Amino acid sequence: MKYFFFKLLLLSFTISCFSQIKHGLRDDQGRHIIPRGFVINTNDHKGEVFFNNDDYARQVRMGANYQVIRLELGRVSEFPGGQVEQKYLQKLDELVALGKNHDIKTVFKMTVYGVDKFVWQEFWNNKKDKQYTTYINAWKVIWERFAEEPYVVGYDVVNEPRKLEMDISYKDLTDKYLVPLYQRIIDESQKINPDKKILFQSIFMNKGEKIDNNQYAEITSAINRKNIVFAPHIYQNNINYIQKNMDRFDKESDMLKAPILIGEWGFPTFARTDTTLVGNLGQLKYRELYIRTAEVFDKMGVGSIKAWFLGNRTMQNFLPGGPSTWSIFSDKTDAGTVERKYITDVISRPFPQAIAGDIQSFLFNFAKRELNIHFKSDNKKGASKIFIGANRHYPDGFSIIVNDDFIMYYNPLKNVGLEVYKTTKDSNPADFIWDTKTQKLIVLKWGKDNTEYQIKIVPGLRNF
């Protein structure tokens, strides 16, 4: 009997170790991808925001392979005070093209900014079907424009929907209004671009209302549509609730039959944080909070989008503690360059961007500066890409260890690319390429197909 239970435990351990992570997505080649990137604003509180080629090169060197462009409802719709602006649509074209030129996929997210007044209760009441029709027509402008663009992969259809003064429970609002609206939007979208993903969120609860320190209401009824992605936000500042919040999202994901992509994350930083190391608003506290959040994301295998890829020309007083912002740069421009490194070094941690095969698990150990990836190979799906970020994480060089018997390393003091320390008859060092410009390791082909691989990236030369 003891032997039987030991075998059962061993089988359970084997299944848990070698089962594919459930939240990773697939690209058009079938590669297992982990999306990471930033929210791209088209405006801020001081007006228009503009980006150039260097800004996108900077995103790539921070690990971005996705961008979420924040749409302004008033510039793509006929809501009061709004109109469809051709100049704005051209701006969106340029942002998509900039992303495409740097191998960054695009998701569009609709906000309700830019109209004279948006009243959520009027929207949900939808008299004579006017509100929903006008909203969906706004989306049709985007769907039709980008239907044939493969680098536009999805649409986050309602950003942080609200209840506010409406006399209804969050559950009833979700079940009777939000989920049916999602179903209608999805059906309309798939008439135009059936292969695009639809991302969706839950109700953003009123100020002061939370469950387990989570301000986003639970979704408890299924949407029952294909090509959907659950894109919750998490702005958790209590380190003890991060895992609990993510466990709830994971439960919702199971019920919805939709993988998770965190649509926004990262508690805002305060002006005083930029000049303070210790204390509740100090940089060390933020680094610890962000690291813990990143570890939970990576252990679950979820992608994540950080707000915002902006400079710091505006701050707001919406939280106790003084002026604060979600911007990742501290210089007073629209698109910044001066990183808040106490958070950007966490955001820009090493990870498997695209793997030809099935990712079983991955995790970057911040204390050891060690990336571990476990996957099963499938070479017919193309090249694999691993973001390493050596310029910030491995200034002392790094070693690549594959199944403990194939080892290469990169010496930053030389200009010779990767060097070989140890190889096997099945390995081809020429298939491993270090791209300094993008800070990525590109693997053209794994030594064997349909094979379990353990990859370790460690600091230093031949440090194993």
C-alpha positions in Angstrom: 0.0 0.0 0.0 2.8 2.4 0.9 4.4 1.6 -2.5 1.1 2.3 -4.3 0.8 5.7 -2.6 4.4 6.5 -3.4 3.8 5.7 -7.1 0.7 7.8 -7.1 2.6 10.8 -5.5 5.4 10.4 -8.1 2.8 10.3 -11.0 1.2 13.4 -9.6 4.5 15.2 -9.3 5.5 14.2 -12.9 2.2 15.4 -14.3 2.5 18.8 -12.5 6.1 19.2 -13.6 5.6 18.3 -17.3 2.1 19.8 -17.9 2.0 22.8 -20.2 1.3 26.1 -18.5 -2.4 27.0 -19.3 -2.1 30.8 -19.7 0.4 31.0 -22.5 -0.9 32.1 -25.9 0.0 30.9 -29.4 1.2 33.0 -32.4 0.4 32.3 -36.0 3.3 29.9 -36.2 2.0 27.9 -33.3 4.8 29.0 -31.0 4.0 29.2 -27.3 4.3 32.9 -26.4 4.3 35.0 -23.3 3.1 38.5 -24.1 4.8 41.4 -22.3 4.8 45.1 -22.9 3.3 48.4 -22.1 0.1 50.5 -22.4 0.7 53.1 -25.1 -1.3 56.3 -24.5 -2.3 58.5 -27.3 -2.7 61.4 -24.9 -2.1 62.5 -21.4 -3.5 65.3 -19.2 -1.4 67.8 -21.1 -2.5 66.7 -24.6 -1.2 64.6 -27.4 1.5 62.0 -26.9 3.9 61.0 -29.7 6.3 58.2 -30.1 9.2 57.6 -32.5 11.4 54.7 -33.7 13.8 55.1 -30.8 10.9 54.7 -28.3 10.0 51.4 -29.8 13.6 50.2 -29.9 13.7 51.1 -26.2 10.6 49.0 -25.6 12.2 46.0 -27.3 15.3 46.3 -25.1 12.9 46.3 -22.1 11.4 43.0 -23.2 8.3 44.1 -25.0 6.7 41.9 -27.6 3.2 43.4 -27.2 1.8 46.9 -27.0 -1.7 47.8 -25.8 -2.8 51.1 -27.5 -5.3 53.0 -25.4 -8.1 54.3 -27.7 -10.1 57.4 -26.9 -13.8 56.8 -27.5 -14.5 60.4 -28.4 -12.1 60.2 -31.4 -13.6 57.1 -33.0 -17.3 57.4 -32.3 -20.4 59.5 -32.6 -21.0 59.8 -28.8 -21.9 63.4 -27.8 -18.8 65.6 -28.3 -17.1 62.9 -30.3 -16.4 62.2 -33.9 -14.4 59.8 -36.1 -11.1 61.7 -36.7 -9.1 60.6 -39.7 -6.0 62.2 -38.3 -6.3 60.1 -35.2 -6.8 56.9 -37.2 -3.6 57.7 -39.1 -1.8 58.1 -35.7 -3.0 54.6 -34.8 -1.7 53.3 -38.2 1.7 54.8 -37.3 1.8 53.2 -33.8 0.9 49.8 -35.3 3.6 50.2 -38.0 6.2 51.2 -35.4 5.3 48.1 -33.4 5.4 45.9 -36.5 8.8 47.2 -37.5 10.1 46.1 -34.1 8.2 42.7 -34.0 5.7 44.0 -31.4 2.1 42.9 -31.7 -0.7 45.3 -31.0 -3.9 45.1 -28.9 -6.3 48.0 -28.9 -8.2 49.0 -25.7 -11.2 51.2 -25.7 -11.5 53.9 -23.0 -14.4 56.3 -22.6 -12.2 59.4 -22.7 -12.8 62.2 -25.2 -16.6 62.5 -25.1 -18.6 65.3 -23.5 -19.8 63.0 -20.8 -20.0 59.3 -20.4 -22.6 58.1 -17.8 -22.3 54.4 -17.1 -25.9 54.0 -15.9 -27.2 55.5 -19.2 -24.9 53.2 -21.1 -26.2 50.1 -19.3 -29.8 51.1 -19.7 -29.2 51.4 -23.4 -32.4 53.1 -24.4 -33.6 52.3 -27.9 -30.3 50.4 -28.2 -28.6 53.7 -29.0 -25.7 53.4 -26.5 -24.6 49.9 -27.5 -25.0 50.4 -31.2 -22.9 53.6 -31.1 -20.3 51.9 -29.0 -20.1 48.9 -31.3 -19.9 51.2 -34.3 -16.9 52.8 -32.8 -15.3 49.4 -32.6 -16.2 48.6 -36.2 -14.1 51.6 -37.3 -11.1 49.8 -35.7 -12.0 46.3 -36.7 -12.5 47.1 -40.4 -9.3 49.2 -40.5 -7.1 46.5 -39.1 -8.9 43.3 -40.1 -6.1 42.3 -42.5 -3.2 43.4 -40.3 -1.7 40.3 -38.7 0.3 42.4 -36.2 -3.0 43.6 -34.7 -3.9 40.5 -32.7 -6.8 41.6 -30.4 -9.2 44.1 -28.9 -9.8 44.8 -25.2 -13.4 45.8 -25.7 -14.5 47.7 -22.5 -11.9 49.2 -20.2 -12.7 49.1 -16.5 -16.5 49.1 -16.8 -18.2 50.8 -13.8 -21.4 50.5 -11.7 -21.2 53.9 -9.9 -24.7 55.1 -8.9 -26.6 52.3 -10.5 -28.8 50.4 -7.9 -27.7 46.9 -8.7 -25.3 44.3 -7.3 -22.0 43.7 -9.0 -23.0 40.2 -9.7 -26.3 41.2 -11.4 -24.6 43.9 -13.3 -22.1 41.4 -14.6 -24.6 38.6 -15.4 -27.4 40.7 -16.8 -25.5 43.5 -18.6 -21.8 43.0 -18.9 -21.6 39.4 -20.1 -24.4 39.8 -22.7 -22.7 43.0 -24.0 -19.5 41.0 -24.3 -21.3 38.3 -26.2 -22.8 40.9 -28.6 -19.5 42.6 -29.2 -17.7 39.4 -29.8 -20.3 38.2 -32.3 -20.1 41.5 -34.2 -16.3 41.5 -34.2 -16.1 38.0 -35.5 -18.2 38.9 -38.5 -15.3 41.2 -39.5 -12.2 39.6 -38.1 -12.9 36.1 -36.7 -9.3 35.2 -35.9 -8.6 38.2 -33.7 -8.7 37.8 -29.9 -11.3 39.6 -27.8 -10.0 40.6 -24.4 -12.4 41.4 -21.6 -12.3 42.7 -18.0 -14.5 42.6 -14.9 -16.4 45.5 -13.2 -14.2 48.1 -11.5 -15.8 48.5 -8.1 -16.7 51.8 -6.6 -14.0 53.6 -4.5 -13.7 52.0 -1.1 -15.4 48.8 -2.1 -13.1 45.8 -2.3 -13.1 42.0 -1.8 -9.8 40.7 -0.4 -8.3 44.0 -1.2 -9.2 43.5 -4.8 -11.2 46.3 -6.4 -12.3 44.2 -9.4 -15.6 42.3 -9.1 -15.7 38.6 -9.8 -17.1 37.2 -13.0 -19.3 34.2 -12.2 -21.1 33.4 -15.5 -19.5 32.1 -18.7 -19.3 34.1 -21.9 -19.3 31.0 -24.1 -17.4 32.3 -27.0 -14.2 31.3 -28.8 -11.0 33.4 -29.2 -11.4 35.1 -25.8 -8.8 36.2 -23.3 -9.4 37.3 -19.7 -7.5 40.5 -19.2 -8.0 41.6 -15.5 -6.0 44.5 -14.0 -4.2 44.2 -10.7 -2.9 47.3 -8.9 -2.3 45.5 -5.6 -0.2 47.4 -3.0 -0.5 44.8 -0.2 2.1 42.1 -0.8 0.0 39.6 1.2 -2.9 39.7 -1.2 -1.1 39.3 -4.6 -1.3 35.5 -4.7 -4.9 35.5 -3.4 -6.0 37.9 -6.0 -4.3 36.0 -8.8 -5.8 32.7 -7.5 -9.3 34.2 -7.9 -8.5 35.3 -11.4 -7.2 31.8 -12.1 -10.5 30.4 -10.9 -12.5 32.8 -13.1 -10.2 31.8 -16.0 -11.1 28.1 -15.6 -14.8 28.9 -15.5 -14.5 31.2 -18.6 -12.3 28.8 -20.5 -10.1 31.8 -21.3 -6.3 32.2 -20.7 -5.2 35.2 -18.6 -3.3 38.2 -19.9 -2.9 40.8 -17.2 -4.1 43.9 -19.0 -2.6 46.4 -16.6 -0.5 46.1 -13.4 1.8 47.9 -11.1 0.8 50.1 -8.2 1.4 53.8 -9.1 4.6 55.4 -7.8 4.7 58.7 -5.9 6.8 61.8 -6.6 8.6 61.2 -3.3 9.4 57.6 -4.2 11.9 58.9 -6.8 13.9 60.5 -4.0 13.4 58.0 -1.2 14.9 54.6 -0.6 13.2 53.3 2.5 9.8 53.5 4.1 6.3 52.6 2.8 6.7 54.8 -0.3 10.4 54.1 -0.7 12.1 52.5 -3.7 13.1 49.3 -1.8 9.4 48.7 -0.8 8.3 49.2 -4.4 11.0 46.8 -5.7 9.9 44.1 -3.2 6.2 44.6 -4.2 7.0 44.5 -7.9 9.3 41.4 -7.6 6.6 39.5 -5.6 4.0 40.4 -8.3 6.4 39.3 -11.1 7.1 36.0 -9.4 3.4 35.2 -9.1 2.8 36.1 -12.7 5.7 34.0 -13.9 4.9 30.9 -11.8 1.4 31.0 -13.3 2.8 31.6 -16.8 0.7 34.7 -17.5 1.7 37.5 -19.8 1.4 41.1 -18.4 1.1 44.7 -19.7 2.5 47.5 -17.6 1.0 51.0 -17.5 2.4 53.4 -18.9 5.2 53.8 -21.4 5.2 57.6 -20.7 7.4 60.3 -19.3 6.4 62.3 -16.3 5.0 65.6 -17.5 1.9 65.0 -15.4 1.2 63.6 -11.9 -2.2 63.3 -10.2 -3.4 63.6 -6.6 -5.8 60.7 -6.6 -4.2 58.7 -3.7 -3.2 59.6 -0.2 0.6 60.2 -0.1 0.8 63.0 -2.7 1.2 63.3 -6.4 1.6 59.9 -8.1 1.8 58.3 -11.6 1.9 55.0 -13.5 4.6 56.3 -15.8 7.7 54.3 -15.9 10.0 57.2 -16.8 10.7 60.2 -14.6 11.7 62.9 -17.0 9.1 65.6 -17.7 8.3 64.7 -21.3 5.5 62.8 -23.1 7.7 59.8 -24.1 10.5 59.5 -21.5 14.0 58.0 -21.3 14.9 58.2 -17.6 13.8 54.9 -16.2 12.4 54.4 -12.7 14.9 51.6 -12.4 13.5 50.4 -9.1 10.5 49.2 -11.1 11.8 48.9 -14.7 14.5 46.3 -13.8 11.6 44.1 -12.5 9.3 44.8 -15.4 12.2 44.0 -17.8 13.2 40.7 -16.3 14.4 37.8 -18.5 11.7 35.4 -19.9 10.8 33.1 -22.8 9.1 35.4 -25.4 8.3 32.7 -28.0 9.1 29.0 -27.8 8.9 26.5 -30.6 7.1 23.9 -28.5 5.2 23.8 -25.2 6.4 25.8 -22.2 6.0 23.8 -19.0 7.3 26.5 -16.6 9.7 29.4 -16.3 10.9 31.7 -13.5 13.5 34.4 -13.1 15.1 34.2 -9.6 15.9 37.9 -8.8 18.2 37.0 -5.9 20.4 34.7 -8.0 19.8 36.5 -11.4 19.0 33.1 -12.8 16.3 32.3 -15.5 15.0 28.7 -15.6 12.8 27.5 -18.5 11.3 24.1 -18.9 9.7 23.2 -22.2 9.1 20.5 -24.8 10.5 21.2 -28.3 8.7 21.3 -31.6 11.1 22.6 -34.2 8.5 22.8 -37.1 7.1 25.9 -35.4 10.2 28.0 -36.1 12.7 29.9 -34.1 12.5 30.5 -30.4 13.2 33.8 -28.7 14.3 34.4 -25.1 14.6 37.9 -23.8 17.7 38.2 -21.5 18.2 41.9 -21.0 21.9 41.4 -20.5 22.6 45.1 -20.5 20.7 45.5 -17.2 20.8 42.0 -15.7 24.1 40.5 -16.8 26.8 43.3 -17.2 29.2 40.6 -16.0 28.2 38.3 -18.9 26.0 35.2 -18.9 26.1 31.5 -19.5 23.5 29.4 -21.3 23.1 25.9 -19.9 21.0 23.4 -21.8 20.2 20.2 -20.0 23.5 20.5 -18.2 25.4 19.1 -21.2 25.5 22.0 -23.7 27.0 25.2 -22.5 27.6 28.6 -24.2 28.5 32.0 -22.8 28.6 35.6 -23.7 31.6 37.8 -22.7 30.7 41.5 -22.8 34.4 42.4 -23.0 34.6 40.8 -26.4 32.7 41.4 -29.7 32.5 37.8 -30.8 29.0 36.8 -29.9 28.4 33.5 -28.1 31.3 31.2 -27.3 31.1 27.4 -26.8 32.3 25.7 -23.6 30.7 22.3 -23.9 28.6 20.7 -26.6 26.9 17.4 -27.7 26.5 15.5 -30.9 22.9 16.6 -31.1 23.6 20.3 -30.6 24.6 22.9 -33.1 26.1 26.1 -31.6 25.4 27.9 -34.8 21.7 27.7 -34.1 22.2 29.9 -31.0 22.4 33.6 -31.8 22.8 36.5 -29.4 21.2 39.7 -30.7 22.8 42.6 -28.8 20.4 45.2 -30.4 17.2 43.5 -29.1 18.8 41.8 -26.1 17.4 38.5 -27.2 18.8 35.0 -27.5 17.4 33.5 -30.8 17.5 29.7 -31.1 16.9 28.6 -34.8 16.5 25.0 -33.9 16.6 22.8 -30.8 18.9 19.7 -31.0 16.1 17.2 -30.8 12.4 17.4 -31.5 9.7 16.4 -29.1 12.2 16.5 -26.3 12.1 17.9 -22.8 14.6 20.8 -22.3 15.8 22.6 -19.2 17.4 25.9 -20.0 19.3 28.0 -17.4 20.6 31.5 -18.0 23.1 32.4 -15.2 25.4 35.4 -14.6 29.1 35.2 -15.3 31.3 33.2 -17.7 31.2 29.4 -17.2 29.5 29.9 -13.9 27.9 26.6 -13.1 
